[in-house]
């Protein structure tokens, strides 16, 4: 069972890793640099409703593993069309049809984003059936999702397609593979109930009643606030590092030419940090673990602002190291927290709600805010290379300051009584 779920997680995140960190570099190369924020905000916009909607469907009507397969198949088809549009422009030497590319991408991510929550539901159900403790058993399985993401990034860098639409084809291939594989996963029966139900129960909206609990309400609110940080470096890390190539001092340097390889160190760190989650959750509880994640986001952005691909490359590397803590201690721990604090009848819906607050509302606001900041400080017309470099640095400091404010507020406002477990 563990091996089967490992393969699922590997393919699940290889789909995403094929383009998530390198798409910004391609868009900048294709003359769509000012639209980068829109593409990453779009992932958040569809996450506002699609994961929750698909979670409801999985809870009530369609087995989760079958719905996972369908969503991946649709996402792969439209991601392949994105690659075709970009490749056509490269072949003819014309401009990319930005509107069509954006529309196709929108449909693809609308189907992909729900799979993040659905794959968790499939894994938790399978582990429960096997009589395994999800808190202890899931992180070592989930770590292979990060390995898949990492391998996909390395493949993009190794094939030299960081600035090419071919990365979309890579994603589509992985998507078709997991669409087929999902049909072989353990059954996750929908919980059909023909008894008289309330309106909330009938439409699967019971998960939203979790906001009535103060503890859960604050948890989801801060999930939104921390979700603001999630997509910023995914969208702008590669364009930022590559921008150093415009400075003669850094031209030709290895990490300027292979920025995706440098960024992939974040996923290496993520792979290792996932394995620490059971220990930290057992010893410190969700509040301290999430607070550690928030402080790590401060370091993630601050070190980017301080570093460079030359003598300061160690600061970039340090930023990548703390990213593992920032991402895993929030996303994976938060998912486990939701799993433990909610009733099994609304598990998929609650996971969808968590995705809505983080990768939905939070990531949307964060991507659009980051776009506004960077377009003003970096991509505004008439700025010199030196002014753009200073603008990048200022932007990273602004993002770090925001993360620090959230961390302080969380430490003060979120109350959760935790009984330490040393077992």
WODAKA-V83049 format. One record per residue. RES is the residue in one letter. PSI is psi in radians with two decimals (NA if undefined). D_FIRST is the distance of its C-alpha to the first C-alpha in Angstrom with 2 decimals. Layout:
RES_PSI_D_FIRST / RES_PSI_D_FIRST
This chain:
X_-0.76_0.00 / X_-0.76_3.79 / X_-0.71_5.42 / X_-0.70_5.17 / X_-0.51_6.30 / X_-0.80_8.56 / X_-0.73_10.13 / X_-0.83_10.75 / X_-0.66_12.45 / X_-0.89_14.32 / X_-0.66_15.84 / X_-0.80_16.45 / X_-0.27_18.74 / X_-0.60_20.15 / X_-0.82_21.82 / X_-0.74_23.54 / X_-0.31_24.33 / X_-0.43_26.26 / X_-0.32_29.05 / X_-0.78_28.77 / X_-0.32_30.67 / X_-0.24_32.83 / X_-0.64_33.96 / X_-0.69_36.69 / X_-0.71_38.18 / X_-0.78_38.26 / X_-0.70_39.89 / X_-0.72_42.47 / X_-0.60_43.28 / X_0.12_43.63 / X_0.33_46.16 / X_0.49_43.89 / X_-0.66_43.65 / X_-0.17_45.12 / X_0.02_42.42 / X_-0.81_39.43 / X_-0.58_39.19 / X_-0.71_39.18 / X_-0.73_36.10 / X_-0.51_34.09 / X_-0.57_35.62 / X_-0.68_34.54 / X_-0.66_30.87 / X_-0.70_31.86 / X_-0.81_34.00 / X_-0.43_31.36 / X_-0.20_28.97 / X_-0.60_31.62 / X_-0.53_30.91 / X_-0.82_28.10 / X_-0.73_24.99 / X_-0.74_26.62 / X_-0.82_27.62 / X_-0.55_24.25 / X_-0.69_22.69 / X_-0.78_25.30 / X_-0.75_24.56 / X_-0.62_20.82 / X_-0.56_21.87 / X_-0.57_24.47 / X_-0.75_24.44 / X_2.37_21.66 / X_2.36_17.93 / X_-0.67_16.49 / X_-0.54_14.28 / X_-0.69_17.51 / X_-0.64_19.66 / X_-0.76_17.55 / X_-0.81_18.20 / X_-0.80_21.86 / X_-0.74_22.50 / X_-0.67_21.22 / X_-0.80_23.31 / X_-0.73_26.39 / X_-0.70_26.03 / X_-0.73_25.81 / X_-0.84_28.89 / X_-0.49_31.03 / X_-0.65_29.96 / X_-0.66_31.06 / X_-0.60_34.35 / X_-0.79_34.82 / X_-0.68_34.65 / X_-0.74_37.10 / X_-0.80_39.57 / X_-0.68_39.53 / X_-0.63_39.89 / X_-0.73_42.80 / X_-0.72_44.62 / X_-0.70_44.16 / X_-0.71_45.37 / X_-0.21_48.44 / X_0.21_49.22 / X_-3.08_49.39 / X_2.61_47.97 / X_2.37_44.50 / X_1.59_44.67 / X_-0.69_43.31 / X_-0.77_43.35 / X_-0.73_41.42 / X_-0.76_38.88 / X_-0.70_38.36 / X_-0.78_38.05 / X_-0.72_35.40 / X_-0.66_33.46 / X_-0.78_33.75 / X_-0.73_32.12 / X_-0.89_29.27 / X_-0.42_28.38 / X_-0.58_28.97 / X_-0.48_25.96 / X_-0.77_23.86 / X_-0.66_24.33 / X_-0.39_22.68 / X_-0.38_19.39 / X_-0.74_19.13 / X_-0.67_19.00 / X_-0.70_17.10 / X_-0.61_14.11 / X_-0.77_14.24 / X_-0.74_14.54 / X_-0.78_11.56 / X_-0.80_9.40 / X_-0.71_11.43 / X_-0.78_11.28 / X_-0.70_7.56 / X_-0.69_7.81 / X_-0.76_11.05 / X_-0.56_10.03 / X_-0.03_7.88 / X_0.49_11.15 / X_2.61_10.44 / X_2.04_13.34 / X_-0.62_12.84 / X_-0.64_15.88 / X_-0.63_14.59 / X_-0.55_10.86 / X_-0.81_11.40 / X_-0.77_14.24 / X_-0.40_12.76 / X_-0.80_10.17 / X_-0.46_13.18 / X_-0.48_15.34 / X_-0.28_14.07 / X_-0.75_15.52 / X_-0.64_18.75 / X_-0.72_18.42 / X_-0.76_18.25 / X_-0.78_21.23 / X_-0.79_23.03 / X_-0.67_22.64 / X_-0.70_23.95 / X_-0.77_26.87 / X_-0.63_27.71 / X_-0.72_27.74 / X_-0.78_30.16 / X_-0.76_32.32 / X_-0.60_32.24 / X_-0.12_33.24 / X_0.64_35.96 / X_0.46_35.07 / X_-0.69_35.14 / X_0.44_38.27 / X_2.62_37.36 / X_-0.12_35.92 / X_-0.39_33.81 / X_-0.52_31.10 / X_-0.62_30.62 / X_-0.69_29.96 / X_-0.79_27.28 / X_-0.74_25.55 / X_-0.68_26.00 / X_-0.82_24.40 / X_-0.64_21.18 / X_-0.73_21.38 / X_-0.61_21.73 / X_-0.82_18.76 / X_-0.45_16.34 / X_-0.72_18.32 / X_-0.74_17.48 / X_-0.60_13.80 / X_-0.52_13.35 / X_-0.23_14.55 / X_-0.05_11.57 / X_2.81_9.16 / X_2.57_8.78 / X_2.40_12.35 / X_1.44_13.93 / X_2.39_17.30 / X_2.58_20.40 / X_1.30_22.46 / X_2.41_25.68 / X_1.97_28.63 / X_0.02_32.04 / X_2.88_33.89 / X_2.29_36.55 / X_2.75_35.14 / X_2.93_36.71 / X_-0.72_37.05 / X_-0.76_34.47 / X_-0.68_31.90 / X_-0.63_32.89 / X_0.16_32.18 / X_0.41_29.11 / X_0.18_31.15 / X_-0.47_30.65 / X_-0.52_28.60 / X_-0.29_31.91 / X_-0.16_33.45 / X_-0.38_31.52 / X_-0.24_34.48 / X_-0.43_36.61 / X_2.20_35.03 / X_-0.76_36.72 / X_-0.84_33.74 / X_-0.61_31.47 / X_-0.84_34.39 / X_-0.65_35.06 / X_-0.81_31.40 / X_-0.60_31.27 / X_-0.80_34.74 / X_-0.43_33.90 / X_-0.71_30.64 / X_-0.83_33.04 / X_-0.62_35.41 / X_-0.51_32.83 / X_-0.38_31.30 / X_-0.57_34.71 / X_-0.26_33.88 / X_-0.75_30.56 / X_-0.02_31.90 / X_-0.90_35.18 / X_-0.48_34.24 / X_-0.70_31.91 / X_-0.58_35.00 / X_-0.13_37.73 / X_-0.85_36.58 / X_-0.85_36.97 / X_-0.63_40.32 / X_-0.86_41.55 / X_-0.72_40.83 / X_-0.43_42.24 / X_-0.38_45.34 / X_-0.34_46.41 / X_-0.28_47.22 / X_-0.21_50.28 / X_2.14_51.72 / X_-0.49_53.43 / X_-0.47_52.33 / X_-0.04_48.64 / X_2.36_48.93 / X_-0.09_46.95 / X_2.61_44.87 / X_-0.85_41.42 / X_-0.30_39.41 / X_-0.69_41.72 / X_-0.46_40.92 / X_1.00_37.19 / X_-0.60_36.58 / X_-0.52_33.01 / X_-0.72_32.23 / X_-0.82_33.76 / X_-0.54_31.92 / X_-0.31_28.59 / X_-0.44_29.18 / X_-0.70_28.22 / X_-0.52_24.66 / X_-0.80_24.70 / X_-0.71_25.76 / X_-0.70_23.17 / X_-0.75_20.40 / X_-0.68_21.91 / X_-0.50_22.80 / X_-0.65_19.36 / X_-0.31_18.65 / X_-0.23_21.83 / X_-0.83_20.94 / X_-0.71_19.65 / X_-0.86_22.85 / X_-0.69_25.18 / X_-0.73_23.95 / X_-0.60_24.17 / X_-0.66_27.58 / X_-0.42_29.26 / X_2.94_27.75 / X_-0.64_27.32 / X_-0.87_31.03 / X_-0.62_31.53 / X_-0.76_28.33 / X_-0.56_29.41 / X_-0.69_32.93 / X_-0.73_31.83 / X_-0.74_30.14 / X_-0.74_33.44 / X_-0.56_35.51 / X_-0.59_33.28 / X_-0.60_34.11 / X_-0.81_37.75 / X_-0.68_37.25 / X_-0.88_35.27 / X_-0.74_38.23 / X_-0.74_41.01 / X_-0.56_40.06 / X_-0.73_39.91 / X_-0.57_43.43 / X_-0.39_44.73 / X_3.09_43.26 / X_2.90_44.23 / X_-0.07_43.05 / X_-2.05_45.81 / X_-0.43_46.72 / X_0.28_44.64 / X_-0.44_41.37 / X_-0.48_40.07 / X_-0.65_40.17 / X_-0.78_37.98 / X_-0.70_35.51 / X_-0.67_35.72 / X_-0.70_35.07 / X_-0.61_31.88 / X_-0.80_30.80 / X_-0.30_31.35 / X_-0.65_29.53 / X_-0.74_26.16 / X_-0.78_27.29 / X_-0.78_28.91 / X_-0.92_25.97 / X_-0.79_22.95 / X_-0.33_24.80 / X_-1.00_25.79 / X_-0.92_23.06 / X_-0.78_19.86 / X_-0.70_21.74 / X_-0.71_23.44 / X_-0.74_20.33 / X_-0.66_19.04 / X_-0.80_22.60 / X_-0.72_22.73 / X_-0.68_19.52 / X_-0.48_21.12 / X_-0.02_24.62 / X_2.73_24.22 / X_2.58_23.84 / X_-0.47_20.70 / X_-0.36_23.04 / X_0.39_23.75 / X_-0.87_20.57 / X_-0.69_20.22 / X_-0.70_24.02 / X_-0.68_24.20 / X_-0.66_21.74 / X_-0.64_23.98 / X_-0.70_26.99 / X_-0.74_25.77 / X_-0.65_25.35 / X_-0.79_28.80 / X_-0.53_30.46 / X_-1.26_28.99 / X_-0.15_28.31 / X_-1.60_30.74 / X_-0.81_33.97 / X_-0.89_33.63 / X_-0.60_32.78 / X_-0.91_35.43 / X_-0.76_38.13 / X_-0.74_37.19 / X_-0.74_37.23 / X_-0.67_40.54 / X_-0.74_42.07 / X_-0.69_41.07 / X_-0.80_42.52 / X_-0.75_45.76 / X_-0.85_46.06 / X_-0.65_45.32 / X_-0.57_47.37 / X_-0.70_50.27 / X_-0.41_50.01 / X_-0.85_48.81 / X_0.12_49.20 / X_2.54_52.54 / X_2.52_55.31 / X_0.02_57.79 / X_2.41_55.76 / X_2.96_56.35 / X_-0.71_53.65 / X_-0.69_54.55 / X_-0.66_54.34 / X_-0.70_50.93 / X_-0.74_49.67 / X_-0.61_51.10 / X_-0.72_49.56 / X_-0.82_46.04 / X_-0.77_46.57 / X_-0.71_47.94 / X_-0.76_45.04 / X_-0.62_42.46 / X_-0.63_44.60 / X_-0.77_44.72 / X_-0.69_40.94 / X_-0.70_40.72 / X_-0.70_43.38 / X_-0.83_41.52 / X_-0.63_38.33 / X_-0.72_40.56 / X_-0.77_42.19 / X_-0.74_38.87 / X_-0.77_37.75 / X_-0.76_41.03 / X_-0.71_40.93 / X_-0.76_37.39 / X_-0.58_38.40 / X_-0.72_41.35 / X_-0.54_40.10 / X_2.10_36.48 / X_2.20_36.49 / X_2.02_33.44 / X_2.07_33.80 / X_2.31_31.07 / X_2.03_30.66 / X_2.39_29.50 / X_1.93_26.45 / X_0.13_26.63 / X_NA_23.85
